[in-house]
Each structure stands twice: as structure tokens, then as C-alpha cells.
Amino acid sequence: MYNIQAIGSKELKNKITNKFMFKTLQLLIGFFIIILITPQTQTENVVLRKFVETGFFTSYGEAKNFVRNLTWGLIGTFLILTFILSLKS
């Protein structure tokens, strides 16, 4: 995996810690994507309804745009993290 002689032990520890942090962040984002996307269906969108009920958004359209942007943003972040982790291997 890593050549300990070529890399100092502190540098090795930092690389392993950074990879662990990226993997943990990727896992958390993956779970959040599943939680966010699963209840969204064509006939009923539980996530959108809960966002509207919070009163944080002034209209249904504003909440819908937020949920759509949040979903695509999380998917993009997950893909970027996956790409970064594949380069570090």
C-alpha cells in the first residue's frame, strides 16, 4: 500500500487520516442521498412536503427548487469524492 521507508511516518499517518476522512464524508453523503431520494415519487414527495411544512420557504416552488438543487448538489459532491478517492489509491 504505502512504502514506509519512502514516506515519513507522520506523512503516512496524514495520508491515511485524509483518506479515512474522505471515505467517511463519502459514506455520510451517500446515506443522505438515499434518505433524500427514496421518499420522492411521482405521486407524492414526502421530503418536499416536510420542507414546505417547516415554514422556512415562502412558497411550494421555492421549496421544490431547494430540494432539487440539494439533491443534485449532493449527487455531484458524491461523484467528485469518488473520483478523488480513486486517484489517491
PyMOL commands that place a pseudoatom at each C-alpha (Angstrom):
pseudoatom trace, name=CA, resn=MET, resi=1, chain=A, elem=C, hetatm=0, pos=[0.000, 0.000, 0.000]
pseudoatom trace, name=CA, resn=TYR, resi=2, chain=A, elem=C, hetatm=0, pos=[2.486, 2.638, 1.159]
pseudoatom trace, name=CA, resn=ASN, resi=3, chain=A, elem=C, hetatm=0, pos=[6.258, 2.367, 1.313]
pseudoatom trace, name=CA, resn=ILE, resi=4, chain=A, elem=C, hetatm=0, pos=[7.143, 3.372, 4.881]
pseudoatom trace, name=CA, resn=GLN, resi=5, chain=A, elem=C, hetatm=0, pos=[10.809, 3.961, 4.028]
pseudoatom trace, name=CA, resn=ALA, resi=6, chain=A, elem=C, hetatm=0, pos=[9.969, 6.357, 1.186]
pseudoatom trace, name=CA, resn=ILE, resi=7, chain=A, elem=C, hetatm=0, pos=[7.456, 8.323, 3.250]
pseudoatom trace, name=CA, resn=GLY, resi=8, chain=A, elem=C, hetatm=0, pos=[7.978, 9.503, 6.806]
pseudoatom trace, name=CA, resn=SER, resi=9, chain=A, elem=C, hetatm=0, pos=[5.679, 8.002, 9.411]
pseudoatom trace, name=CA, resn=LYS, resi=10, chain=A, elem=C, hetatm=0, pos=[3.999, 11.389, 10.024]
pseudoatom trace, name=CA, resn=GLU, resi=11, chain=A, elem=C, hetatm=0, pos=[3.283, 11.841, 6.318]
pseudoatom trace, name=CA, resn=LEU, resi=12, chain=A, elem=C, hetatm=0, pos=[1.960, 8.289, 6.123]
pseudoatom trace, name=CA, resn=LYS, resi=13, chain=A, elem=C, hetatm=0, pos=[-0.336, 8.911, 9.074]
pseudoatom trace, name=CA, resn=ASN, resi=14, chain=A, elem=C, hetatm=0, pos=[-1.635, 12.117, 7.433]
pseudoatom trace, name=CA, resn=LYS, resi=15, chain=A, elem=C, hetatm=0, pos=[-2.322, 10.315, 4.139]
pseudoatom trace, name=CA, resn=ILE, resi=16, chain=A, elem=C, hetatm=0, pos=[-4.200, 7.516, 5.884]
pseudoatom trace, name=CA, resn=THR, resi=17, chain=A, elem=C, hetatm=0, pos=[-6.163, 10.010, 8.019]
pseudoatom trace, name=CA, resn=ASN, resi=18, chain=A, elem=C, hetatm=0, pos=[-7.090, 12.108, 4.960]
pseudoatom trace, name=CA, resn=LYS, resi=19, chain=A, elem=C, hetatm=0, pos=[-8.264, 9.027, 3.061]
pseudoatom trace, name=CA, resn=PHE, resi=20, chain=A, elem=C, hetatm=0, pos=[-10.325, 7.920, 6.074]
pseudoatom trace, name=CA, resn=MET, resi=21, chain=A, elem=C, hetatm=0, pos=[-11.909, 11.392, 6.325]
pseudoatom trace, name=CA, resn=PHE, resi=22, chain=A, elem=C, hetatm=0, pos=[-12.785, 11.406, 2.610]
pseudoatom trace, name=CA, resn=LYS, resi=23, chain=A, elem=C, hetatm=0, pos=[-14.270, 7.895, 2.853]
pseudoatom trace, name=CA, resn=THR, resi=24, chain=A, elem=C, hetatm=0, pos=[-16.297, 8.869, 5.935]
pseudoatom trace, name=CA, resn=LEU, resi=25, chain=A, elem=C, hetatm=0, pos=[-17.588, 12.013, 4.203]
pseudoatom trace, name=CA, resn=GLN, resi=26, chain=A, elem=C, hetatm=0, pos=[-18.432, 9.964, 1.111]
pseudoatom trace, name=CA, resn=LEU, resi=27, chain=A, elem=C, hetatm=0, pos=[-20.341, 7.444, 3.235]
pseudoatom trace, name=CA, resn=LEU, resi=28, chain=A, elem=C, hetatm=0, pos=[-22.324, 10.148, 5.044]
pseudoatom trace, name=CA, resn=ILE, resi=29, chain=A, elem=C, hetatm=0, pos=[-23.220, 11.897, 1.784]
pseudoatom trace, name=CA, resn=GLY, resi=30, chain=A, elem=C, hetatm=0, pos=[-24.252, 8.530, 0.301]
pseudoatom trace, name=CA, resn=PHE, resi=31, chain=A, elem=C, hetatm=0, pos=[-26.601, 7.855, 3.210]
pseudoatom trace, name=CA, resn=PHE, resi=32, chain=A, elem=C, hetatm=0, pos=[-28.021, 11.373, 2.984]
pseudoatom trace, name=CA, resn=ILE, resi=33, chain=A, elem=C, hetatm=0, pos=[-28.662, 10.924, -0.759]
pseudoatom trace, name=CA, resn=ILE, resi=34, chain=A, elem=C, hetatm=0, pos=[-30.523, 7.672, -0.089]
pseudoatom trace, name=CA, resn=ILE, resi=35, chain=A, elem=C, hetatm=0, pos=[-32.599, 9.286, 2.664]
pseudoatom trace, name=CA, resn=LEU, resi=36, chain=A, elem=C, hetatm=0, pos=[-33.354, 12.275, 0.442]
pseudoatom trace, name=CA, resn=ILE, resi=37, chain=A, elem=C, hetatm=0, pos=[-34.181, 10.424, -2.800]
pseudoatom trace, name=CA, resn=THR, resi=38, chain=A, elem=C, hetatm=0, pos=[-36.029, 7.314, -1.563]
pseudoatom trace, name=CA, resn=PRO, resi=39, chain=A, elem=C, hetatm=0, pos=[-39.292, 9.006, -0.462]
pseudoatom trace, name=CA, resn=GLN, resi=40, chain=A, elem=C, hetatm=0, pos=[-39.516, 11.091, -3.649]
pseudoatom trace, name=CA, resn=THR, resi=41, chain=A, elem=C, hetatm=0, pos=[-42.069, 9.593, -6.035]
pseudoatom trace, name=CA, resn=GLN, resi=42, chain=A, elem=C, hetatm=0, pos=[-44.167, 10.939, -8.918]
pseudoatom trace, name=CA, resn=THR, resi=43, chain=A, elem=C, hetatm=0, pos=[-47.408, 10.916, -6.926]
pseudoatom trace, name=CA, resn=GLU, resi=44, chain=A, elem=C, hetatm=0, pos=[-46.153, 12.022, -3.513]
pseudoatom trace, name=CA, resn=ASN, resi=45, chain=A, elem=C, hetatm=0, pos=[-42.987, 13.720, -2.329]
pseudoatom trace, name=CA, resn=VAL, resi=46, chain=A, elem=C, hetatm=0, pos=[-42.691, 13.343, 1.443]
pseudoatom trace, name=CA, resn=VAL, resi=47, chain=A, elem=C, hetatm=0, pos=[-39.371, 15.221, 1.609]
pseudoatom trace, name=CA, resn=LEU, resi=48, chain=A, elem=C, hetatm=0, pos=[-40.757, 18.227, -0.251]
pseudoatom trace, name=CA, resn=ARG, resi=49, chain=A, elem=C, hetatm=0, pos=[-43.872, 18.293, 1.904]
pseudoatom trace, name=CA, resn=LYS, resi=50, chain=A, elem=C, hetatm=0, pos=[-41.767, 18.269, 5.093]
pseudoatom trace, name=CA, resn=PHE, resi=51, chain=A, elem=C, hetatm=0, pos=[-39.624, 21.128, 3.779]
pseudoatom trace, name=CA, resn=VAL, resi=52, chain=A, elem=C, hetatm=0, pos=[-42.743, 23.187, 2.982]
pseudoatom trace, name=CA, resn=GLU, resi=53, chain=A, elem=C, hetatm=0, pos=[-44.242, 22.467, 6.433]
pseudoatom trace, name=CA, resn=THR, resi=54, chain=A, elem=C, hetatm=0, pos=[-41.165, 23.886, 8.195]
pseudoatom trace, name=CA, resn=GLY, resi=55, chain=A, elem=C, hetatm=0, pos=[-42.223, 27.405, 7.187]
pseudoatom trace, name=CA, resn=PHE, resi=56, chain=A, elem=C, hetatm=0, pos=[-38.676, 28.226, 6.111]
pseudoatom trace, name=CA, resn=PHE, resi=57, chain=A, elem=C, hetatm=0, pos=[-39.747, 28.588, 2.494]
pseudoatom trace, name=CA, resn=THR, resi=58, chain=A, elem=C, hetatm=0, pos=[-42.269, 31.181, 1.314]
pseudoatom trace, name=CA, resn=SER, resi=59, chain=A, elem=C, hetatm=0, pos=[-43.751, 29.031, -1.438]
pseudoatom trace, name=CA, resn=TYR, resi=60, chain=A, elem=C, hetatm=0, pos=[-44.000, 25.477, -2.702]
pseudoatom trace, name=CA, resn=GLY, resi=61, chain=A, elem=C, hetatm=0, pos=[-41.939, 26.367, -5.784]
pseudoatom trace, name=CA, resn=GLU, resi=62, chain=A, elem=C, hetatm=0, pos=[-39.088, 27.716, -3.654]
pseudoatom trace, name=CA, resn=ALA, resi=63, chain=A, elem=C, hetatm=0, pos=[-39.009, 24.528, -1.566]
pseudoatom trace, name=CA, resn=LYS, resi=64, chain=A, elem=C, hetatm=0, pos=[-39.130, 22.408, -4.730]
pseudoatom trace, name=CA, resn=ASN, resi=65, chain=A, elem=C, hetatm=0, pos=[-36.149, 24.259, -6.226]
pseudoatom trace, name=CA, resn=PHE, resi=66, chain=A, elem=C, hetatm=0, pos=[-34.216, 23.865, -2.960]
pseudoatom trace, name=CA, resn=VAL, resi=67, chain=A, elem=C, hetatm=0, pos=[-34.843, 20.105, -2.785]
pseudoatom trace, name=CA, resn=ARG, resi=68, chain=A, elem=C, hetatm=0, pos=[-33.907, 19.681, -6.460]
pseudoatom trace, name=CA, resn=ASN, resi=69, chain=A, elem=C, hetatm=0, pos=[-30.680, 21.704, -6.074]
pseudoatom trace, name=CA, resn=LEU, resi=70, chain=A, elem=C, hetatm=0, pos=[-29.802, 19.926, -2.814]
pseudoatom trace, name=CA, resn=THR, resi=71, chain=A, elem=C, hetatm=0, pos=[-30.306, 16.517, -4.418]
pseudoatom trace, name=CA, resn=TRP, resi=72, chain=A, elem=C, hetatm=0, pos=[-28.190, 17.273, -7.495]
pseudoatom trace, name=CA, resn=GLY, resi=73, chain=A, elem=C, hetatm=0, pos=[-25.557, 19.039, -5.386]
pseudoatom trace, name=CA, resn=LEU, resi=74, chain=A, elem=C, hetatm=0, pos=[-25.176, 16.019, -3.125]
pseudoatom trace, name=CA, resn=ILE, resi=75, chain=A, elem=C, hetatm=0, pos=[-25.000, 13.654, -6.094]
pseudoatom trace, name=CA, resn=GLY, resi=76, chain=A, elem=C, hetatm=0, pos=[-22.306, 15.831, -7.709]
pseudoatom trace, name=CA, resn=THR, resi=77, chain=A, elem=C, hetatm=0, pos=[-20.343, 16.021, -4.445]
pseudoatom trace, name=CA, resn=PHE, resi=78, chain=A, elem=C, hetatm=0, pos=[-20.536, 12.242, -4.058]
pseudoatom trace, name=CA, resn=LEU, resi=79, chain=A, elem=C, hetatm=0, pos=[-19.234, 11.704, -7.599]
pseudoatom trace, name=CA, resn=ILE, resi=80, chain=A, elem=C, hetatm=0, pos=[-16.390, 14.189, -7.100]
pseudoatom trace, name=CA, resn=LEU, resi=81, chain=A, elem=C, hetatm=0, pos=[-15.379, 12.483, -3.833]
pseudoatom trace, name=CA, resn=THR, resi=82, chain=A, elem=C, hetatm=0, pos=[-15.476, 9.106, -5.563]
pseudoatom trace, name=CA, resn=PHE, resi=83, chain=A, elem=C, hetatm=0, pos=[-13.219, 10.453, -8.318]
pseudoatom trace, name=CA, resn=ILE, resi=84, chain=A, elem=C, hetatm=0, pos=[-10.771, 11.990, -5.820]
pseudoatom trace, name=CA, resn=LEU, resi=85, chain=A, elem=C, hetatm=0, pos=[-10.596, 8.757, -3.827]
pseudoatom trace, name=CA, resn=SER, resi=86, chain=A, elem=C, hetatm=0, pos=[-9.944, 6.743, -6.972]
pseudoatom trace, name=CA, resn=LEU, resi=87, chain=A, elem=C, hetatm=0, pos=[-6.967, 8.994, -7.794]
pseudoatom trace, name=CA, resn=LYS, resi=88, chain=A, elem=C, hetatm=0, pos=[-5.435, 8.648, -4.307]
pseudoatom trace, name=CA, resn=SER, resi=89, chain=A, elem=C, hetatm=0, pos=[-5.411, 4.834, -4.391]
for i in range(1, 89): cmd.bond("trace and resi %d" % i, "trace and resi %d" % (i + 1))
show_as sticks, trace
zoom trace
